[in-house]
Amino acid sequence: MKKISWIMILIFCGFFAACRYDVLDSGNDNPSDGIVDDFSMTNPYELSIPPFFPPMDIPSNNPLTQESVLLGKYLFWEKQLSLDNSISCGSCHLPQNSFSDPNQFSSGVGGTMGNRQSMALINLGWTRHFFWDGRKSSLEDQILEPIENPVEMHEEWSNVVEKLSNDTLYPKMFKAAFGSPHVTKERAAKAMASFIRTMVSAGSKFDKQRIGQYTFAPDEYRGFVLFTTEGGSPDQVPGGSYGADCFHCHGFGDMQMTDGLFHNNGLDSHFQNDPGRFNVTYNPLDSGKFKTPTLRNIEFTSPYMHDGRFNTLLEVIEHYNTGGHPSTTIDSFMKFTSGGLQLSETSKNDLIAFLKCLSDTAFMNNTNFKDPHE
């Protein structure tokens, strides 16, 4: 118990609760069309940073304003962004699934299907890489892509701009947010990025426990200990303590339950179908690596992994418990491809109990994120 107490102390002392966000210099406004944004008549959006969270980095050319966030909310749920006006961003990021998709693969315009599972939209203001392969490095850049992707919304941005410009609603909202009624794809991306940055989840049992408002139940606490303990037996693994070994990639670092990096977690031995990060870097050492997803609201974001191959948390734990598939690029943290973690049934249930402590139903039911077109 003394060892665990020191772990808790280190975790609690390792973070600073900041009630602000940092502004980053990110260059010109809309260089593609020469339109300059004017925020002088806008109202700042007061974003409250939760305890133990680091500051959120905000681009200097896209400050958080009430007008931009409202516009972004409307655009996020706007079906005119798709080719046949049938789907919106929210169609594949559903509130009841913590803004992910309960289907293995999302259905795009005309029923087209991709080959990756839709990631949950949770606390993306603290994210450095976007998409499973990390091919975009900002929310603004990430938002531009799904519109023109043929297996998603399959529309040209020029057509989206025309449709929004001819809508009686949007020129007024763009003027309120950016100082002029001109609709551009850059402005649309900025507004949606602003809205998504406000989608902050910090109301789980785990968050409340950290500020002294909740005490873990016995099984939740045992699961927490497993989560934060090195796997393997001491005679086989340096530091091995028969834990679940989760904290390496899903540690508490910036409170997002992900290191934000790319790992090959032993899903496959060969990567012909989807080489992951390799498609971005063309480095063979990145073959089979995918971004570590957040574990926040993991109870509601099934199916799991980049290809949605696991339907339940128990299946995910069984994957690690049995060791996964060895390959030339398997992560060094996957130390148990021979034999696995060998967690007991009780330990697996305890681990699931802790993972459910990361659930935040208030986030999913937040009316600020609901479809304003309904």
N, C-alpha and C positions, 0 to 999 in steps of 0.2 A: 504493500500500500504506500510505503514511503517513496518508492521509485515512481509510482504513478503520480503522487502528489508533486514531485519535482517536474514531471512531464507537463502537468497542468500549469505549473507556475511559469515554465519556460514558454509555453504556448501563449499564455495570457500576457506575458511581458514582451513578447516579440512583435507586437503590433501597436500601432498608434491610431487612435480614432480621430480622423480629420473631417471637419465640417466645411470643406471647401473643395473646389476643383481647380486644377492647374490649366492654364491656357497655353497651348502650343502654337508656335508660329508655323503656318503651313502654306504660305505663299499667296498667290493671287486669288481673286474671287472666282470668276468664271472665264478663264483665259480663252476658252474655245469660242466665245461669242462676244467678248469685250464688255459685257454687262457688269457693272460694279454694284455690289450689294451695299445697302445703306441701312444700318441697324439703329440709327439715331432716334427713331420714333418708336422703337420696340421696348417691351418690358422684360427685364431679366427674369428667367425662370429660377426660382430658388430650389436648387437640388440639395436635399439633405443627405449627407454622407453618413452611413450607419457606423456605429462604434466598431473599432478595430479594422475598418476598411481604409485603404490608402486613398489619397486624393484621386479624383478622376481627371485624366488629361483631356482637355477640350481644345480642338483646333481654334486658332485665333481668328480664322476666317469663317468660323461657324459657331459663334457663341450661343449658349442656351438661352432662348427667349420664349416667352409664353406663346407668341404668335407662330414661331417656327415649329414648336412642339405640337401645337394644335394642327397646323397644316400637315405635319408629318403623320399625325394620327389619321387624318382623313385620307392621305395618300397610301398609308399602309393597308387600309381596308378598301382602297379604290380598285374596282374591277376593270376600269377603263385602262389600266396599265397593261392588260393582257390583250392578245390579238383579237379575240372574239368577245371581249368584255365579260368573260365568264369566271375568272378567278382573280384574287388579290393576293398580296403577300400573306395576309391572314388566313387564306385558304389552306396553306401548308404549315401554318404556325398557329395552332388552335389554343385558346386560353385554357381549356379544360385539360390539355396535355402539356401544360406549362410552355405553351407557344412552340410546340413541336408537332409532329404528325404521328398519329397512332398506326398509320400504315407503314409497311416496310419501306416502300418507295412512294413518293408523292406523285399524284397524277397531274400532269400539266395540261395545257391547251390541247384539245382533241384526244385526250386520254393517253398522251405520250408518257413514258416512264423513264426515269433516270436509273442510276445504279447505286445511289447512296441515300442514306436515311437523313431526313431533315433535322438539323441540329436545333436544340432548344434555344430560344432567345431569352437569356437570363444574364443580367449584369454584364452586357457586352461592352459597356463603357470602360471596363478594365481589361479588355481583350486586345492582344497585340497582333494576332493572326486570325484570319477568317476563312471559312470553309474547312472541310476535313483535311485538305492538303495545304492549307495556309497560303493560298495563292494571292490573297489580298491582305494588305496591312493596315487598312482603315475601314471604318464603317461606311464612309462616303463611297469609297471605291467598291466595296462589297455590294452595296445596294444597286449599283448600276448594272451588274451582270445578269441577275435572274430575269430582268425584263426581256432581254434579247436572246436568252438561252432557248434553243429550239425545243428542249424537253421540259421547259418551265412555262414562262408567259409568252414567249415566241412573238414578241412585238418589237417593232423598230422604235427607238426613242423619238425619232422625228414624228412618228404618228402619235405617240403618247403626248408629246408637247402640243401637237395640233388639237387633239381631243380635249386636253385640259384647258387650252386657251379658248376653246369655243364653249366651254362650260361656264354658266353664269356664276358659279361658286368660286372657282379657283383663281382667276385673275385678281379678285379682291383679296383673297387670302395670301397670294404671293406678294401683293403690294404691302399688306400689313406686315408680312414677315421679312421682306427684303427691300422695301422702299420703292418698288415699281411693280407693275402688273405682269412683267415679262415672265413667262414660264420657260424654264430651261431644265435640262436633265440634271445639271449640277445643282441647281437650287432644289429640285425635287429630292435629290439624294441627300442634300444637307438637311432638309426638313425631316425626312424619314430617319436619318441618323440621330437627329436631336430627339425625336420621339423615342427611339429605341434606347437612347442613353438614360431616359427617365424610367425605364423598366427595371427597377432595382428591387431585388429580393433579399430581404434580411430579417424575415419574421419567423424563421423555423425554430424548432425546439433547440437546435444547436446554437443558434444566435442568441436565444433567450438564456440558455445556460451560461453563455460567456459573460452576460451582463448581470447574472445572479437572479434571473427571473424564472429559472426552471432547474430542476434537479433530475438527472438521468435516472430512469428506472433501472433495476439491477441488470436486466438483459441488455438495455441500451448502453449502460456503462461498460459491460463486458465486451460489447461490440466495439465501442470506442477504443478500448484497450487493444483489442485485436487489430483494429484499423491502424493504430499508431505503433504497432510492434513489428519488429523484424521477423520475417518468416524463416522457417527451417530450424533444425535442431542445432544446438551449440557445437556439437562435435562434427558437423558437416558444413555449416555456414558461419563465417565470422560474425559474431553478434547475434546469431540466430536465437530466437526466443519463442518459437512456435506461434508466431503471429500471422496475420493475414497479408502483411506487406503492402498495404494499400497506399500508405502515406508518401511513398517515393514520388508517385505521379499525381496523387490527389491530396497533397498536403494542404495545410491551412494557410500557407504563404500570404497571399493577399486576400484571403477569405473566399476565394472562388472555387475551392476544391478541385483545382486543376493547376498543373504547372504551366499550361499553355504551350507546351512543347510537343514534339512529334516522336512517337515510339512505335516500334513493332512489338506488339504484345502477344505474339505467338498464335494469331488466328489461322495462319496458313504457312505452308512451307514454300510455296511458289506464288508469284504475284502477277500472272499474266492478265487476269481479269481486271485488276485495279492495283497498280503499283504505288498508289498514294502519293506521298511527298516527292517521289522520284519524278513525277510529271511536272513538277515545278522547278526542281533544282537540277535534274538530269544527272544527279550523283547516284551511282549504284548503291552507295551506302545508305541512301534514303529509301530504298525499295521496301515496300510493305509498311512504311511508317505513316501514321495518321495522328492528327491532333488529339491530345487528351481532352475529352469532354468534361464539362463540369458535372459534379455529382449533386448539385443543388436540384431539388425536386426530382431526383432520379426515380422516385416511386411512380411518377406520372409520365415519364418520357420514353416508355418502351415503344417499339422494340429497340434493342441496344446494339452498339458497335456501328461502324461506318456503313455497313451494309444491312443493318437491322436483322442480323441472323439469330439473335437471342431474344426471346419473348419475355423472359422473367428475370428478376434479380438472381434467383437461385441458379438459373442457367449460366449467368455471367460468373457467379462465384464458382460454379463447378468447372468452368473453363480454366480459371486460375488454380483451382484446387487440384485438377488433374495435370496441370503443367503446360498446356498449350503445345504448339507444334514448333519444333526447332527449325531454324533457317540460318542463313549466313548473316542476316542483319537483325536477328532477334535481340531485343534490348537486354542490356546487362542486368537489369532488375528482374528479368524473368529467369531466376536462378533454378527453377524447379521443373524444367521440361522433362526431367526423368523423375517421375514419382509424384510431382505436384506438392502442394502445401500440406495435404493430408489433414485438413480441418475436419473436426467431428461434426455430426449433424447439429449438435447443440451450438457449436461455435458458428456454424453457418447461419443458424437462426438468429443468434445474437448479433452477428454482423449486419444482417438485414434489418434488425430492430434499430441499430444505430443509423443505418442509411436512411431509414424512414424519418429519423430526427432531422434530416435535411429538407424535409417537405415544408412548403410555405403556401398553404391554400389561399391565404389572403392575397398573395401576389397574383395568383391565377384568377381570383375573383375581383380584382381591383377595377372599379368602373372607369378609371382614367385610361385604361387600355382597351376598353370595349369598342366594338364597331360603331362609329357615330352615324353611319348611314342607315342603321336599322330603325 
